[in-house]
Amino acid sequence: MQIKKDEMEKRLLSAAREEFLVNGFQGASIRGIVKSADTTIGNFYNYFDSKEAIFSDLVADIYNGFSYVLAHHNDIAGSDMDNVDIYNIDILVLRPMIRNEIQKVISILDNSFLLLIEKSKGTKYENSKQELIDMMSEHFLMHIEEVNQNYASPDIGKVLAHQLIEGAINILKVYKKPEEKLDMLTELMIYTIAGMVGMLKGE
């Protein structure tokens, strides 16, 4: 029996990420993955049961992480955002907090998020973009109701959620360096939060 090696698993995951990014899940092939990883199809199956299994390994953490944070953010301890009233905080104070929160979800800075959102057709994650938008929309609506129950356009949560996801996708495509991605994602979050705060306070 061949012994599994961490290095080979990492090579397979790296090769699979590139294969999926170029061809999408449906167009990708195990043959293409093993060729890039300089191994064999037989050896691939020593590490992963299928093409979908290796795809899931690449995207499951970021999907589950986003889902959990959106559902339980008020219960998560140890965050710089604990007990922060974002409706009454200076942007200069908020910016490093947001940056730190994004760094905790560091896998968004590689291409796993793009795989999840744009390359997952044919997998159980193929509706993940809409699912994340729906979860985020509910999250925004909750905050809208907390601050101003009389706000006239509660559906703005859907617009903000869509804008945030599309903005993140664009940033991850355009910017190549992790630090640049982090900077721009931070500014996108600040822009969204500041806009929502101004919108609600102005009503």
N, C-alpha and C positions, 0 to 999 in steps of 0.2 A: 504493500500500500504506500502510495506517495505521500510524503509528509507535506502538509500545507505550510507555506511560508508567507509571512506578512508582506514581504517585498513583492511577491508575485500577486497577491491580492490587490495591493495598491496599484500595481501596473495595470491589472485588468480593469480596475475601477477608473483609472485615469484614461485608459484607451476607450472604455465604454462611454465616458462622459463626452469625449470628442466625437465618437461615432454617432451618438444620439444628438448632439448639437448640430452636426452637419446634416444628418439624414432623418432625424426624428425617430421615435420608437419604431414606427411601422416600417420605415425604410432601412433601419439599421440591421446589421447581421452579426451573428456570433463570429462568423468567419472574418469579418472586418475587424472586430474587436481583438480576436486572438492574433491576427496578423500584426496589428499595431503594438500589441503587448509582447510580441515575439515568443508566442507559446502555441499550444495546440488546442483544438476543440476538445479533445479528451481531457486535457488539463483544466480547461474552463469549467467543466462539470465537476471537478474536484472542489471547486469553490462556490459555484452558483448552480441552482437547479435549472435555470432558464434565463432567457433574455429579459423577461419581465422581472425576475428576481434581482438581477444586477441593476436594472433601472430603479427598482424600488429601494435598493440599498443607497442609491444616489440621492433620492428625493424624499424618502419617508421622514427623515428627521426634521427637515425644514417644514414640511406640511404639518406634521404633528406638533412641532414647536409653535408655529403660527396659530394653529387651531387652539392649542392649550392657552397660550398667552392671551388671545382674544377672549376666550371663555372665562379665564380665571385671573385676569390681570390684577383685580382688586385683592386677591388672596395671596399673591406671590410676595413673599417676604424677601428682604435683602436687596431691594431695588433702590436706585437713586431716586426713582420717581415715587417711592412710598411717601404718603402724606403730603404730596405736592399739589397745591391748588393751581392747576395750569391756567385757570381763568384770571388769576391775580399774581402772575409771576413775570418778571422781566425776561425778555427773549434772550438776553445775554447770559442769564442764569440758566435758562432752560436748554440752550444749545448744547453745552457739554453733557448734560443729563441725557438728552436724546441720543447724542453720539455714543455715549457709553452703552445705552440700551441696544442700539443697533450692533455694536461690537459683540454683545453677548450672543447675538444670532449671527455669528460670523459666517456661517455657510451661505448667507444671502450674498456675500461678497464674491463667492466663486460663481460658477454657472449653474449650480443646482436649482436655483429659483427659476432660471430661464427654462431648464429642462422640465420642471414641474408645470410651469404655466403654458409653455409654447410647444413642447416636444413630446407630450404624454399621450397623444391620441392613440387609442388601442390598448391603453392600460386602465387600471382602476382609478388612476389619477386624472383622467382626461377631462373631467369637469371641475378640476381643482380651482381654476381661475374664477369661475362663477361662484363656487362654494366659498372661496376666500372673500370675494366681493360681498356676498350675502352676509357672511359673518361680520365683516368690517362695517357694513351698513347698519347692522343691528347694534354694533358697538357705538357707532356715532349717534344713532337715534337715542340710545340710552343716555348719552351725555347731553344731548339736546334737551331731553325731557327733564334731566336733573337741573339744568340751568334755566331753561325757559320753556315751560309747558305750553305757553301760548304762541310759540314760534310758528309762523304761518306756513312754512314749507318743510315739514319733517322728512319729505322724500329727498331732501338735499343730502342726506346720509348716503344714499345710493350713488349720487353723483360724485361725492367726495371719495367714496371707496373706490369707484371705478377710476377716478383721476389718480389716486394714490398708486394703485396697482399698475396702471399704464405708465405713470411717471417712473416708477421703480424699474419696469421693464426697459424703458428707453435709456435710463441711466446705466443699467447693467450692460446694455448693448454698446453704448457709445464710449463709455470710459473703461479703460483696460486695467489700470492700476488699482489695487484694493483701497489705497488711501484716497484716490480721487472718487471712487465709488462711495466710500464712507462719507466724504465731505458732501457730495451731492445728495445722497440719501438723507443725510441730516438736514440739509437745507429744504428738501422737499417736505420732510415731516414738520419742520418749523413753519414753513409756508402754509401747510394744511391746517396746523393747529392754530396759528395766528389768525388765519382767515375765518376759521370756525368760531374762535373766541370773539373776534370783531363782529361777526355776523350776529351772534347771539346777544352780545351786549348792546348792539345797535337797535335791536327790536324793541 
